[in-house]
Amino acid sequence: MMAGGTLAGAGESGGHTLIYLARHGQTPLNESGVLRGLADPPLDETGRDQAQRLGARLGPLGLWAVISSPLLRARQTAQPIAERAGLEVATDQCLVDRDYGQWTCISRDAVVAQWGSVDRAPGAGPRSAVAGQAVKGLSDIARRYLGGSVTVVSHDAVNRQVLVAFDAGLGDPDTIPQDNGCFNTLLWKGGGWAVLSVNELPEGP
């Protein structure tokens, strides 16, 4: 899915950075319908295949860095990309998933039925905290690798907040598709962001 958008933010000049913002591959919890958050399951067989496809698609693009959420499913997804690029996986806390507190590993539908939405459930980390942390972190990464390209691997709850922060025209974050093993293309230029594509899925072998 291609996306257009003006550069969000302003103030800095010179240079640009391409960031490929990926979502980790599938885990058993993705299939179960529960809130995952800071739970730390590994990729399942499908997820490992999705990670290999991302590696084949993004690894050869001349990346300067591969940076992952510290959670296992993201690190395992980042590894094939880094291997193809001849790099090591770095981790950054700014990419970590939303903390659902006591509702972690509880059915999303059950939480919504009880509280009306996940956002109203007591103890669930606020979306604003996720967005603020990720936007600042990605901007720092873009500055650090100015002139290059970077793959970062995060989570759907993070990616959706980032995409809307960088392109409000994308609408409600909950409606933005973020399939397991997808990536989005972001451009940092002149101190602002543009979303170039959303929810791209690498082709299979």
C-alpha positions in Angstrom: 0.0 0.0 0.0 1.6 3.3 -1.1 1.0 6.4 0.9 1.6 10.0 0.2 2.1 12.7 2.8 3.8 15.9 3.5 6.8 16.0 5.7 5.7 16.1 9.3 7.8 18.4 11.4 10.3 21.0 10.3 13.3 23.0 11.4 16.4 20.9 10.3 17.9 21.1 6.9 20.1 18.9 4.7 20.3 15.2 4.2 17.7 12.5 4.4 17.4 9.0 6.0 15.2 6.1 4.7 13.8 3.9 7.4 12.1 0.6 6.7 9.8 0.1 9.7 8.9 -3.6 9.9 6.5 -5.6 12.1 7.8 -8.8 13.6 6.8 -12.2 12.2 3.9 -14.3 13.6 4.0 -15.9 17.1 1.6 -18.3 18.7 0.1 -15.4 20.6 -0.8 -13.6 17.4 -3.1 -16.5 16.5 -4.7 -16.6 19.9 -6.3 -13.1 19.9 -4.7 -12.1 23.2 -3.0 -8.8 24.1 0.7 -9.5 23.7 2.5 -6.4 24.9 5.6 -7.2 26.9 5.0 -11.0 26.8 8.0 -12.5 25.0 7.1 -15.5 22.8 9.3 -16.7 20.0 8.3 -16.7 16.3 6.4 -19.7 15.2 7.2 -21.5 11.9 5.2 -19.0 9.8 6.9 -16.2 11.6 10.3 -17.6 10.9 9.4 -17.8 7.2 8.1 -14.2 7.3 11.4 -13.1 8.8 13.4 -14.9 6.0 11.3 -13.1 3.4 12.0 -9.7 5.1 15.7 -10.6 5.1 15.7 -11.4 1.4 13.8 -8.1 0.6 15.5 -5.6 2.9 18.9 -7.1 3.6 20.4 -6.3 0.2 19.3 -2.6 0.3 22.7 -1.2 1.5 21.5 -0.8 5.1 23.6 1.1 7.6 22.0 -0.5 10.6 19.3 -3.0 11.7 17.6 -2.0 15.0 15.0 -4.0 16.9 12.7 -3.9 19.8 14.4 -5.8 22.6 11.5 -8.4 22.6 12.5 -11.8 21.3 10.0 -11.9 18.4 11.3 -8.7 17.0 15.0 -9.7 17.5 14.3 -13.0 15.7 12.7 -11.1 12.8 15.6 -8.7 12.6 18.3 -11.4 12.5 17.9 -12.6 8.9 17.8 -9.0 7.7 21.0 -8.2 9.5 22.7 -11.4 8.3 21.9 -10.5 4.7 23.2 -7.0 5.3 26.4 -8.1 7.0 25.4 -6.3 10.2 24.7 -7.1 13.8 21.2 -6.5 15.3 21.1 -3.6 17.7 18.2 -3.1 20.1 16.5 0.1 21.2 13.9 0.4 24.0 12.0 3.1 22.0 10.7 0.2 19.7 9.3 -2.0 22.5 5.6 -3.0 22.4 2.8 -1.3 24.4 2.6 -2.4 28.0 -0.8 -3.9 28.8 -0.1 -4.5 32.4 -2.3 -7.1 34.1 -4.2 -7.6 30.8 -1.1 -9.1 29.0 -2.1 -12.5 27.5 -5.8 -11.8 28.2 -8.2 -11.9 25.2 -8.6 -8.5 23.6 -12.3 -9.1 23.1 -12.7 -9.9 26.8 -11.0 -6.7 27.8 -13.1 -4.7 25.4 -16.3 -6.4 26.6 -15.4 -5.4 30.2 -14.1 -1.9 29.8 -15.4 -0.7 26.4 -11.9 -0.4 25.0 -8.4 -1.5 25.8 -7.5 2.2 26.4 -10.0 2.3 29.3 -8.7 -0.8 31.0 -6.9 0.2 34.3 -3.2 -0.4 34.1 -2.9 -0.5 30.3 -0.1 1.8 29.1 -1.4 4.9 27.3 -1.1 5.2 23.5 0.4 8.6 23.9 3.4 7.1 25.8 4.0 4.6 23.0 3.7 7.3 20.3 6.0 9.8 22.1 8.7 7.2 22.9 8.7 5.8 19.3 8.6 9.1 17.5 11.5 10.5 19.5 13.5 7.3 19.1 13.0 7.1 15.4 13.9 10.7 15.0 17.1 10.1 16.9 17.9 7.1 14.7 17.3 9.1 11.6 19.7 11.8 12.7 22.3 9.2 13.7 22.3 7.5 10.3 21.7 10.7 8.2 22.3 10.0 4.6 21.7 6.2 4.9 19.0 3.6 5.2 18.0 1.6 8.3 15.6 -1.2 9.1 13.9 -1.1 12.4 11.7 -4.0 13.7 8.8 -3.2 16.1 5.2 -4.1 16.8 1.8 -3.3 15.4 0.7 -1.1 18.3 3.9 1.0 17.9 3.9 1.1 14.1 0.4 2.3 13.8 1.0 5.2 16.3 4.1 6.2 14.4 2.4 6.1 11.0 -0.4 8.4 12.1 2.1 10.7 13.9 4.0 11.1 10.6 0.9 11.2 8.3 -2.4 12.2 9.9 -4.1 11.5 6.6 -3.9 7.8 7.4 -6.7 8.2 9.8 -7.6 6.0 12.8 -4.5 4.1 13.9 -6.6 1.0 14.6 -7.7 0.8 10.9 -4.1 0.8 9.5 -3.1 -2.6 8.3 0.0 -4.0 9.8 0.4 -7.7 8.9 3.0 -9.8 10.6 6.2 -9.6 8.5 5.2 -6.4 6.8 7.3 -3.2 6.4 6.5 0.5 5.9 8.8 3.0 4.2 9.5 6.3 6.0 11.6 9.2 4.8 13.2 11.7 7.2 14.3 14.9 5.4 14.8 18.4 6.5 13.8 17.6 10.0 10.4 16.1 9.1 8.9 12.8 8.1 6.9 11.4 5.1 5.3 8.0 4.9 6.1 6.6 1.5 4.4 3.2 1.8 2.4 1.2 4.3 2.1 -2.6 5.0 4.3 -3.9 2.2 4.6 -7.7 2.2 7.7 -9.3 0.7 7.1 -11.9 -2.0 7.8 -15.5 -1.2 10.7 -17.5 -2.6 
